[in-house]
Amino acid sequence: MEAIEQAAGEKRVQDVLIAPLLALGLARPSMLRQAGFETMLKELRQMLAYMSADNLVRLREEVECRPGGKEGDRFPIALKILKWARKIQQPEVGPSPLMINIFRDDLGQEALAKGWAPELLINIRGARKWPGPFTISKIKFSADDAMRRLPDIEMRLARGDVISKEDLEWRSQRRVAIQRCQDIADQTQARGAA
């Protein structure tokens, strides 16, 4: 999802889901402090930005029927809302704006060229933020064995050596992971050209 679409989606979540629920009087879950509640609402806006307005209305009706708290006057926790949302409309599959920006950057291009792109993608998915210099060095270190193993297997295959089943399976999985990263980069370049 492009950054503009993401921002529009977050506004739609606020206007169609969150604001009406707050207007009805649903309060923060009792186990969350105000800062935690604000963080939860921010996460909901970000994670539900893919939903259409009609489906957000359906989700709002679901939340209205199943509020949280002993008195039924609280927002349900985000995990429940996200679960209900997925039943109404599955999230779009594809790279996040952060992934697109990183693979558009020299960082992503270097990772692809040098063979540590799969580890970079794993980090992005987990941390959901741009990696700093220390994190990048840790990513490269964690990719070191894989960056040596793949060329070694390829060289042995080219020579006609017998390769173990485990090595062949690992090679296949590694190539799929690298291709996934390359697809993000290619999608990024196509969007940049448009």
MIDOSE-1310 file (N, C-alpha, C; in nm, 2 decimals, decimal comma, always signed):
residues 194
meai	+0,09/-0,12/+0,00/+0,00/+0,00/+0,00/+0,09/+0,12/+0,00; +0,06/+0,21/-0,09/+0,14/+0,34/-0,10/+0,12/+0,42/+0,03; +0,21/+0,51/+0,05/+0,20/+0,60/+0,17/+0,07/+0,68/+0,17; +0,03/+0,73/+0,05/-0,09/+0,81/+0,04/-0,21/+0,73/+0,07
eqaa	-0,22/+0,61/+0,01/-0,33/+0,51/+0,04/-0,33/+0,48/+0,19; -0,21/+0,46/+0,25/-0,21/+0,42/+0,39/-0,27/+0,53/+0,48; -0,23/+0,66/+0,45/-0,28/+0,77/+0,52/-0,43/+0,78/+0,51; -0,48/+0,77/+0,39/-0,62/+0,77/+0,36/-0,70/+0,66/+0,44
gekr	-0,64/+0,54/+0,44/-0,70/+0,43/+0,51/-0,70/+0,45/+0,66; -0,59/+0,51/+0,71/-0,59/+0,54/+0,86/-0,70/+0,64/+0,89; -0,72/+0,74/+0,81/-0,82/+0,84/+0,83/-0,96/+0,77/+0,83; -0,98/+0,68/+0,73/-1,11/+0,61/+0,72/-1,13/+0,53/+0,85
vqdv	-1,03/+0,46/+0,90/-1,05/+0,38/+1,02/-1,09/+0,47/+1,14; -1,02/+0,59/+1,15/-1,05/+0,68/+1,25/-1,20/+0,73/+1,24; -1,24/+0,77/+1,12/-1,37/+0,83/+1,10/-1,48/+0,73/+1,10; -1,46/+0,61/+1,05/-1,57/+0,52/+1,04/-1,58/+0,42/+1,16
liap	-1,46/+0,39/+1,22/-1,46/+0,29/+1,33/-1,44/+0,36/+1,47; -1,32/+0,42/+1,48/-1,28/+0,46/+1,62/-1,36/+0,58/+1,67; -1,38/+0,69/+1,59/-1,45/+0,80/+1,64/-1,60/+0,77/+1,68; -1,67/+0,69/+1,59/-1,81/+0,66/+1,64/-1,81/+0,57/+1,76
llal	-1,72/+0,48/+1,78/-1,72/+0,40/+1,90/-1,69/+0,49/+2,03; -1,59/+0,58/+2,01/-1,57/+0,67/+2,12/-1,69/+0,76/+2,15; -1,76/+0,80/+2,05/-1,88/+0,88/+2,06/-1,99/+0,81/+2,14; -1,99/+0,68/+2,12/-2,09/+0,59/+2,19/-2,06/+0,58/+2,34
glar	-1,93/+0,62/+2,37/-1,89/+0,61/+2,51/-1,80/+0,50/+2,55; -1,76/+0,42/+2,45/-1,67/+0,31/+2,48/-1,54/+0,37/+2,54; -1,49/+0,32/+2,65/-1,37/+0,37/+2,71/-1,26/+0,28/+2,69; -1,14/+0,32/+2,73/-1,02/+0,24/+2,72/-1,03/+0,12/+2,80
psml	-0,97/+0,01/+2,76/-0,97/-0,11/+2,84/-0,91/-0,09/+2,97; -0,96/-0,14/+3,08/-0,92/-0,11/+3,22/-0,77/-0,15/+3,24; -0,72/-0,24/+3,17/-0,58/-0,29/+3,19/-0,48/-0,20/+3,12; -0,53/-0,10/+3,04/-0,44/-0,01/+2,97/-0,44/+0,13/+3,03
rqag	-0,33/+0,19/+3,03/-0,32/+0,33/+3,07/-0,35/+0,41/+2,94; -0,37/+0,54/+2,96/-0,41/+0,63/+2,85/-0,31/+0,62/+2,73; -0,18/+0,62/+2,76/-0,08/+0,61/+2,66/-0,08/+0,48/+2,58; -0,11/+0,37/+2,66/-0,12/+0,24/+2,59/-0,25/+0,24/+2,51
fetm	-0,36/+0,30/+2,55/-0,48/+0,30/+2,47/-0,45/+0,38/+2,34; -0,38/+0,49/+2,35/-0,35/+0,57/+2,23/-0,27/+0,49/+2,13; -0,17/+0,42/+2,19/-0,09/+0,33/+2,10/-0,17/+0,22/+2,04; -0,27/+0,16/+2,11/-0,36/+0,06/+2,06/-0,44/+0,12/+1,94
lkel	-0,49/+0,24/+1,96/-0,57/+0,30/+1,85/-0,49/+0,33/+1,73; -0,37/+0,37/+1,76/-0,27/+0,40/+1,64/-0,25/+0,27/+1,57; -0,22/+0,16/+1,64/-0,20/+0,03/+1,57/-0,32/-0,01/+1,49; -0,44/+0,01/+1,55/-0,56/-0,03/+1,48/-0,57/+0,05/+1,35
rqml	-0,55/+0,18/+1,36/-0,56/+0,27/+1,24/-0,46/+0,22/+1,13; -0,34/+0,18/+1,17/-0,24/+0,14/+1,08/-0,27/+0,00/+1,02; -0,31/-0,09/+1,11/-0,33/-0,23/+1,06/-0,47/-0,25/+0,99; -0,56/-0,16/+1,01/-0,69/-0,18/+0,95/-0,71/-0,08/+0,83
ayms	-0,60/-0,01/+0,79/-0,61/+0,09/+0,68/-0,65/+0,02/+0,55; -0,63/-0,11/+0,54/-0,67/-0,18/+0,41/-0,82/-0,19/+0,39; -0,89/-0,18/+0,50/-1,04/-0,21/+0,49/-1,12/-0,10/+0,42; -1,22/-0,15/+0,35/-1,31/-0,05/+0,29/-1,40/+0,01/+0,39
adnl	-1,47/+0,12/+0,36/-1,56/+0,19/+0,45/-1,67/+0,10/+0,49; -1,73/+0,02/+0,39/-1,84/-0,06/+0,42/-1,80/-0,17/+0,52; -1,69/-0,23/+0,50/-1,64/-0,33/+0,59/-1,60/-0,28/+0,73; -1,56/-0,16/+0,74/-1,53/-0,09/+0,87/-1,66/-0,07/+0,94
vrlr	-1,77/-0,04/+0,87/-1,90/-0,03/+0,93/-1,94/-0,16/+0,99; -1,92/-0,27/+0,92/-1,96/-0,40/+0,97/-1,87/-0,43/+1,09; -1,75/-0,39/+1,09/-1,66/-0,42/+1,20/-1,71/-0,34/+1,32; -1,75/-0,21/+1,30/-1,80/-0,13/+1,41/-1,92/-0,19/+1,47
eeve	-2,01/-0,25/+1,39/-2,13/-0,31/+1,44/-2,09/-0,43/+1,52; -1,99/-0,51/+1,48/-1,94/-0,62/+1,56/-1,89/-0,58/+1,70; -1,81/-0,47/+1,70/-1,75/-0,42/+1,82/-1,87/-0,37/+1,91; -1,97/-0,30/+1,86/-2,08/-0,26/+1,93/-2,16/-0,37/+2,00
crpg	-2,16/-0,49/+1,93/-2,23/-0,60/+1,98/-2,15/-0,68/+2,09; -2,02/-0,66/+2,08/-1,93/-0,74/+2,17/-1,83/-0,65/+2,24; -1,87/-0,55/+2,31/-1,78/-0,46/+2,38/-1,70/-0,53/+2,49; -1,59/-0,47/+2,53/-1,51/-0,53/+2,64/-1,56/-0,48/+2,78
gkeg	-1,49/-0,53/+2,88/-1,51/-0,48/+3,02/-1,63/-0,55/+3,08; -1,63/-0,56/+3,21/-1,74/-0,62/+3,29/-1,87/-0,56/+3,26; -1,87/-0,43/+3,24/-2,00/-0,36/+3,22/-2,03/-0,34/+3,07; -1,95/-0,39/+2,99/-1,97/-0,38/+2,84/-1,96/-0,24/+2,79
drfp	-1,87/-0,16/+2,86/-1,86/-0,02/+2,82/-1,71/+0,01/+2,78; -1,64/-0,09/+2,74/-1,50/-0,07/+2,71/-1,47/-0,11/+2,57; -1,36/-0,05/+2,51/-1,31/-0,10/+2,38/-1,26/-0,24/+2,41; -1,29/-0,34/+2,32/-1,22/-0,47/+2,32/-1,07/-0,45/+2,29
ialk	-0,99/-0,54/+2,34/-0,85/-0,53/+2,31/-0,83/-0,54/+2,15; -0,72/-0,48/+2,11/-0,69/-0,47/+1,96/-0,69/-0,61/+1,90; -0,63/-0,71/+1,97/-0,62/-0,85/+1,92/-0,76/-0,90/+1,88; -0,86/-0,88/+1,96/-1,00/-0,92/+1,92/-1,05/-0,85/+1,80
ilkw	-1,03/-0,71/+1,80/-1,08/-0,63/+1,69/-1,02/-0,68/+1,56; -0,89/-0,70/+1,56/-0,81/-0,75/+1,44/-0,86/-0,88/+1,40; -0,89/-0,97/+1,49/-0,95/-1,11/+1,46/-1,08/-1,09/+1,39; -1,17/-1,01/+1,44/-1,30/-0,99/+1,38/-1,28/-0,92/+1,24
arki	-1,19/-0,83/+1,23/-1,16/-0,76/+1,10/-1,12/-0,86/+0,99; -1,04/-0,96/+1,03/-0,99/-1,05/+0,93/-1,10/-1,14/+0,88; -1,20/-1,17/+0,97/-1,32/-1,25/+0,92/-1,41/-1,17/+0,82; -1,41/-1,04/+0,84/-1,49/-0,95/+0,75/-1,41/-0,92/+0,62
qqpe	-1,28/-0,89/+0,63/-1,20/-0,86/+0,51/-1,06/-0,89/+0,54; -1,01/-0,98/+0,46/-0,87/-1,03/+0,47/-0,78/-0,91/+0,43; -0,66/-0,89/+0,51/-0,57/-0,79/+0,47/-0,51/-0,82/+0,33; -0,47/-0,71/+0,26/-0,40/-0,73/+0,14/-0,27/-0,79/+0,16
vgps	-0,23/-0,88/+0,07/-0,10/-0,94/+0,08/+0,00/-0,85/-0,01; +0,11/-0,82/+0,05/+0,21/-0,74/-0,02/+0,30/-0,67/+0,07; +0,40/-0,61/+0,02/+0,50/-0,54/+0,10/+0,44/-0,41/+0,17; +0,49/-0,39/+0,29/+0,44/-0,27/+0,36/+0,51/-0,14/+0,30
plmi	+0,47/-0,02/+0,33/+0,54/+0,10/+0,28/+0,68/+0,10/+0,33; +0,71/+0,05/+0,45/+0,84/+0,05/+0,50/+0,93/-0,04/+0,42; +0,88/-0,16/+0,38/+0,96/-0,25/+0,30/+0,99/-0,19/+0,17; +0,89/-0,13/+0,11/+0,91/-0,07/-0,02/+1,01/+0,04/-0,02
nifr	+1,01/+0,12/+0,09/+1,11/+0,23/+0,10/+1,25/+0,18/+0,12; +1,26/+0,07/+0,20/+1,39/+0,02/+0,23/+1,45/-0,05/+0,10; +1,37/-0,12/+0,03/+1,42/-0,18/-0,09/+1,44/-0,09/-0,21; +1,38/+0,03/-0,19/+1,40/+0,14/-0,29/+1,53/+0,21/-0,26
ddlg	+1,57/+0,20/-0,14/+1,69/+0,27/-0,09/+1,82/+0,19/-0,12; +1,93/+0,26/-0,11/+2,06/+0,19/-0,14/+2,08/+0,07/-0,04; +2,02/+0,08/+0,08/+2,03/-0,03/+0,18/+1,98/-0,16/+0,12; +1,86/-0,15/+0,07/+1,79/-0,27/+0,01/+1,86/-0,32/-0,11
qeal	+1,91/-0,23/-0,20/+1,98/-0,27/-0,32/+2,11/-0,34/-0,28; +2,18/-0,29/-0,18/+2,31/-0,35/-0,13/+2,28/-0,49/-0,07; +2,17/-0,50/+0,00/+2,13/-0,63/+0,06/+2,11/-0,73/-0,05; +2,04/-0,69/-0,15/+2,01/-0,78/-0,27/+2,14/-0,82/-0,34
akgw	+2,23/-0,72/-0,36/+2,35/-0,75/-0,44/+2,45/-0,84/-0,36; +2,45/-0,82/-0,23/+2,54/-0,90/-0,15/+2,49/-1,02/-0,08; +2,35/-1,04/-0,09/+2,30/-1,17/-0,05/+2,24/-1,17/+0,09; +2,22/-1,06/+0,16/+2,16/-1,06/+0,29/+2,02/-1,00/+0,30
apel	+1,96/-0,99/+0,18/+1,82/-0,94/+0,17/+1,72/-1,02/+0,26; +1,72/-1,15/+0,25/+1,62/-1,22/+0,33/+1,63/-1,19/+0,48; +1,75/-1,18/+0,54/+1,76/-1,14/+0,68/+1,72/-1,00/+0,70; +1,74/-0,91/+0,61/+1,69/-0,77/+0,62/+1,54/-0,77/+0,62
lini	+1,48/-0,85/+0,54/+1,33/-0,85/+0,53/+1,27/-0,91/+0,66; +1,34/-1,01/+0,72/+1,30/-1,07/+0,85/+1,30/-0,96/+0,96; +1,41/-0,88/+0,96/+1,43/-0,78/+1,06/+1,32/-0,67/+1,04; +1,29/-0,63/+0,92/+1,19/-0,53/+0,89/+1,05/-0,58/+0,94
rgar	+1,02/-0,70/+0,91/+0,89/-0,76/+0,96/+0,88/-0,76/+1,11; +0,99/-0,79/+1,18/+0,99/-0,80/+1,32/+0,99/-0,67/+1,39; +1,08/-0,58/+1,35/+1,10/-0,45/+1,42/+1,01/-0,34/+1,37; +0,97/-0,36/+1,24/+0,88/-0,26/+1,18/+0,93/-0,11/+1,19
kwpg	+1,07/-0,10/+1,17/+1,13/+0,03/+1,17/+1,26/+0,02/+1,09; +1,31/+0,13/+1,04/+1,43/+0,14/+0,96/+1,54/+0,09/+1,05; +1,63/+0,00/+1,00/+1,74/-0,05/+1,08/+1,85/+0,05/+1,09; +1,91/+0,07/+1,20/+2,02/+0,16/+1,22/+2,15/+0,09/+1,19
pfti	+2,26/+0,16/+1,20/+2,39/+0,09/+1,17/+2,42/-0,03/+1,25; +2,40/-0,03/+1,38/+2,42/-0,14/+1,46/+2,34/-0,26/+1,42; +2,21/-0,24/+1,40/+2,12/-0,34/+1,36/+2,16/-0,40/+1,22; +2,20/-0,31/+1,13/+2,25/-0,36/+1,00/+2,37/-0,45/+1,01
skik	+2,46/-0,42/+1,10/+2,58/-0,50/+1,12/+2,53/-0,64/+1,18; +2,43/-0,64/+1,27/+2,38/-0,77/+1,32/+2,31/-0,85/+1,21; +2,24/-0,78/+1,12/+2,17/-0,85/+1,01/+2,27/-0,92/+0,92; +2,38/-0,84/+0,89/+2,48/-0,90/+0,80/+2,55/-1,02/+0,87
fsad	+2,58/-1,00/+1,00/+2,64/-1,11/+1,07/+2,55/-1,24/+1,07; +2,42/-1,22/+1,09/+2,33/-1,33/+1,10/+2,32/-1,40/+0,96; +2,34/-1,32/+0,85/+2,33/-1,37/+0,72/+2,46/-1,43/+0,67; +2,57/-1,42/+0,74/+2,70/-1,46/+0,70/+2,71/-1,61/+0,65
damr	+2,66/-1,70/+0,73/+2,66/-1,84/+0,69/+2,58/-1,86/+0,56; +2,47/-1,81/+0,55/+2,38/-1,82/+0,43/+2,45/-1,76/+0,31; +2,52/-1,65/+0,33/+2,58/-1,58/+0,21/+2,70/-1,67/+0,16; +2,76/-1,75/+0,25/+2,87/-1,84/+0,21/+2,81/-1,97/+0,16
rlpd	+2,71/-2,02/+0,22/+2,65/-2,15/+0,19/+2,59/-2,16/+0,05; +2,52/-2,06/+0,01/+2,45/-2,06/-0,12/+2,55/-2,07/-0,24; +2,65/-1,98/-0,24/+2,75/-1,99/-0,35/+2,82/-2,12/-0,35; +2,85/-2,18/-0,23/+2,92/-2,31/-0,22/+2,83/-2,42/-0,28
iemr	+2,70/-2,42/-0,25/+2,61/-2,52/-0,31/+2,60/-2,50/-0,46; +2,59/-2,38/-0,51/+2,58/-2,35/-0,65/+2,71/-2,40/-0,72; +2,83/-2,37/-0,66/+2,95/-2,41/-0,72/+2,96/-2,57/-0,73; +2,92/-2,64/-0,62/+2,92/-2,78/-0,62/+2,83/-2,84/-0,73
larg	+2,71/-2,77/-0,74/+2,61/-2,82/-0,85/+2,67/-2,80/-0,99; +2,74/-2,68/-1,01/+2,80/-2,66/-1,14/+2,91/-2,76/-1,17; +2,98/-2,81/-1,07/+3,08/-2,91/-1,09/+3,03/-3,05/-1,11; +2,90/-3,06/-1,08/+2,83/-3,20/-1,09/+2,85/-3,28/-0,97
dvis	+2,89/-3,22/-0,86/+2,90/-3,29/-0,73/+2,76/-3,34/-0,68; +2,77/-3,44/-0,60/+2,64/-3,49/-0,54/+2,61/-3,40/-0,42; +2,49/-3,35/-0,42/+2,44/-3,26/-0,32/+2,34/-3,33/-0,23; +2,35/-3,31/-0,10/+2,26/-3,37/-0,01/+2,12/-3,31/-0,03
kedl	+2,02/-3,39/+0,01/+1,88/-3,35/+0,00/+1,86/-3,23/+0,09; +1,92/-3,22/+0,21/+1,90/-3,11/+0,30/+1,96/-2,98/+0,23; +2,08/-2,99/+0,17/+2,13/-2,87/+0,10/+2,05/-2,83/-0,02; +1,99/-2,92/-0,09/+1,90/-2,89/-0,21/+1,78/-2,82/-0,16
ewrs	+1,72/-2,87/-0,05/+1,60/-2,80/+0,01/+1,63/-2,66/+0,06; +1,75/-2,65/+0,13/+1,79/-2,52/+0,18/+1,81/-2,42/+0,07; +1,88/-2,47/-0,04/+1,90/-2,38/-0,15/+1,77/-2,34/-0,21; +1,68/-2,43/-0,23/+1,55/-2,39/-0,28/+1,48/-2,28/-0,20
qrrv	+1,48/-2,31/-0,06/+1,41/-2,21/+0,03/+1,48/-2,08/+0,02; +1,61/-2,08/+0,02/+1,69/-1,95/+0,02/+1,66/-1,88/-0,11; +1,66/-1,95/-0,22/+1,63/-1,88/-0,35/+1,49/-1,82/-0,35; +1,39/-1,89/-0,29/+1,26/-1,83/-0,28/+1,26/-1,70/-0,20
aiqr	+1,33/-1,71/-0,09/+1,34/-1,59/+0,00/+1,41/-1,47/-0,07; +1,51/-1,50/-0,14/+1,58/-1,39/-0,22/+1,49/-1,34/-0,33; +1,42/-1,43/-0,39/+1,33/-1,38/-0,50/+1,21/-1,30/-0,44; +1,17/-1,33/-0,32/+1,06/-1,25/-0,26/+1,12/-1,11/-0,24
cqdi	+1,24/-1,09/-0,19/+1,30/-0,96/-0,18/+1,32/-0,89/-0,31; +1,36/-0,97/-0,41/+1,38/-0,91/-0,54/+1,24/-0,86/-0,60; +1,14/-0,94/-0,57/+1,00/-0,89/-0,62/+0,96/-0,76/-0,55; +1,00/-0,74/-0,43/+0,97/-0,61/-0,36/+1,04/-0,50/-0,43
adqt	+1,17/-0,53/-0,46/+1,25/-0,43/-0,53/+1,20/-0,40/-0,67; +1,16/-0,50/-0,74/+1,11/-0,48/-0,87/+0,97/-0,41/-0,87; +0,89/-0,44/-0,77/+0,76/-0,37/-0,76/+0,79/-0,22/-0,72; +0,89/-0,20/-0,64/+0,93/-0,06/-0,60/+0,98/+0,02/-0,72
qarg	+1,06/-0,05/-0,81/+1,11/+0,02/-0,93/+1,00/+0,05/-1,03; +0,90/-0,05/-1,04/+0,79/-0,02/-1,13/+0,70/+0,09/-1,08; +0,68/+0,10/-0,95/+0,60/+0,21/-0,90/+0,68/+0,35/-0,92; +0,81/+0,34/-0,90/+0,89/+0,46/-0,92/+0,88/+0,51/-1,06
aa	+0,87/+0,42/-1,16/+0,87/+0,46/-1,30/+0,73/+0,51/-1,34; +0,63/+0,47/-1,27/+0,49/+0,51/-1,30/+0,47/+0,66/-1,27
